[in-house]
C-alpha cells in the first residue's frame, strides 16, 4: 500500500474536511433551531398550526434527501433563484433533518409529566420561560440520544453535497481515486476522518448528558 497518495494530497483532504464540517455544523444548528418551534406547533391547541407542522413532518420524512438537494440547486433557478452550491446543500439537508428532529423533540417534550406544564400555567409563568428553564432541561434527557443518532447520520449524509458541486470529503475522495487509482488508501483515510468527526459529536453528547444529569 502506498500511503504517499494520502500525505501528498493532505491539503486537499484538509480543505474537503473543513467543507464537510462547515456543512454539517450549519445543518445541525439550523435543523435543531427550526425543529423546536415545529415540535411545539405539532401539539398546539390551534388546528392550523398542528396541520402545518404535521404536513411538514410527513413531507420531509417521505421525500428522499437527494431529490430535495437537486431541487434546491437545479430546480430553484427555474424560478430565478440561484443558490451557491454550499448554500443549496445546507438548505436541502436542513429541511430534511428538521422533519426528523422535530419528532424526537416532540417525544421528549411529551415525556415531561403533564403536572410540570400545569404548574407553570398555575404560577403564570410565560410559555417561553417555562420551556427554557423547566421543560426543555427535563426533556433533553429523552431527546438527546435519538437526536444525536440522527445528527451522526446527518454528518455522514453530508456526502450527498458532492452531487451538487460541493467539494466535500467524500466527493474529493472519489476525485482522487479516479486520478490516482489508489482506492484503498484513500477510502481508509476518509473513513478515519469520519470516525474522528463522529467521535467529536458523541463526545459533545456525553458532555450535554452529564450537564443535565447534574441538574437532577
N, C-alpha and C positions, 0 to 999 in steps of 0.2 A: 504493500500500500504506500502511496506517495502523498504524504501529508503536506508537502510544499504547496500543493494546489490550494490548501486552506490558508496557510501562512502568507503566501504571496498575494492572496486576494483578501487579506484581513480587512483592509479599508472598505471594501465592498460589503463584507459581512457586517461591519460595524454600522455603516450607513443604512443598510437594509434593516438591521435590528432596531435602530433608532426610529425608523419609519413605522415598524411594527408596533413598537412601544407607544409611539405617539397616537397611532390609530386606535390601538386597544384602550389606552388610558382615556382618550377623549370619548370613545364609545361607552366605556364602563361608567364614567361620571355622568354623561348626558342621559344614558338609558335609565340609570337609577333615579336621577332628578325628575325625569319625565314619568317614571313608573309610580312614584309615590302619590302624586295627585290622582293619577288614573286609578290606583288601588282604592283610594278614598272615595272617588266617584262611583266605583263599582258597587259600593254598598250605601250610596246616598239615598236619602228619602225622596229625592226628586227623580222621577222616572226617566226624564230626558237624559240626565247625567249618567244614570245606570245604563241606558241603551247605548250611549256614545262609548262608554268605557267597555262594555261587553262587545260591541261591534269592533272596536279597535283590537281587543284581545283575540277575538276569533279570527279576524282578517290577518293579522300579523303572524299568528301562530300557524295558520293554514298556508301562508304564502312562502314559497322557497326563498331563502336569502338571496340566492344568485339572481333570481328574477327581479328582486327589488333593487339590487345593485345595478343591474342593466337598465332598469327604468330610470334610476337617478342619473346615470351617466349618459346613456344613449337615448332615453325617452324624453327627458325634460327639454333637451334642445329643440324638439319639435314644437314646443310651446314658447320658445325664445328664452329659456332658462338654461344657462350654461354653467356647470359646476366644475371646479377644479377636481382632478381625479381623487385627491385625498379627501376633499370635502364630500364628494359623491360617495366614496367608500364609507366614511364616517356616518353620513346620513342614512344610507341603506342599512348598515349594521345596527345603528342606534334604534331605528324604527322597529326592526325585528326584535332586538334584545329587550326593548321596553315592554313589548307584549308579554314576554315570558316573565320578566322581573316583576311586573305588576301583580301577577298571580301569586308569586312567592311572598311578596309584601302583603298582599291581601290576606293570605292564610295566616301570616304572622300577626297581623292586626286582629284577626278574628280569634286568635288563640289567647289574647288577653282577656281575662274574666270580665264579663259584662258589668260587674259591680264597679270596676275601675272607671268605666265610662259614666255610669250613673252617678258616682261620687263627684266626678268633675262637673257634671251638669248641676248637681245639687249645690255645689260650692260656687257656681257661677264662673268657673274657670273657662276662658275662651278656648275654642277647639284647637287653635294653633298652638297655644301654650301647653294645653293638655297633651297634645301629640308629641311635642318636642321634649317636654320634661318628664312625662309619666308613661304614656302609651308606647311610644317608639322604643325607649330603652328596654321595656319588658318584651316587646315583640321581636327585638333584634336577635334574641337567643333562638327564636324559632326561624326567623328569616335567614339568618346568616349562612347556615350550612348549604341549603339548596341554592341560595343566591350566589355563593362563591363557586359552587359547581358550575352554574350557568356562566359566570364570568370567566371561569377557566376555559370553558368551551368557546366563549367569545374570543378569548385571546388566540386560541388556535384557529378559530374561524376567520380571523383577520387575514388569513392566507388567501381568501377569496378576493381580497382587494387587488391582487395581482391581475385579475381578469378585467379590471377597469383601468389599466395602465398605471398602476401604482407599483413602485419598486420596493416591495416589502421582502421579508426574509425568504419565504417560500418561492416567490417569483424570481428573486435574484439567484436562488439556488438552482432553479430549473435552467436559467440562462447560462449559468456557469457550467452546468452539466453538459448542455448542448455544445459548449465551446471547448471544454477540456476533456470530455469523455471519462470523467472520474466520479461516477455517481456515489460510490460507497463512501469515500472520504467526505464528500460534500454533504451528503444526507446525514451522516453521523454527526458532523459539526452542527448542522441545523437542528437535529434532534436534541443535542446537548444544550444549545441556546434556548430552545423552547422549554426544556426541562428546568433550566435556571430561572427563566421568566415565570413559569408556573410556581416554582418554589418560592419566589418572592410574593406572589399572590396568596399562596397558602400561609406564608408567614404573617402577612398582614391580617388574614382571617384569624389566626391564633391570637394576635395582639388585641384585636377588637373583641374577640370572645372573652379574653382574660379581663378586659376592661369592664365588660358588662357583668361578668361573673362576680367581680369585686363589689359591684353595686347591689348585690343581693342583700 
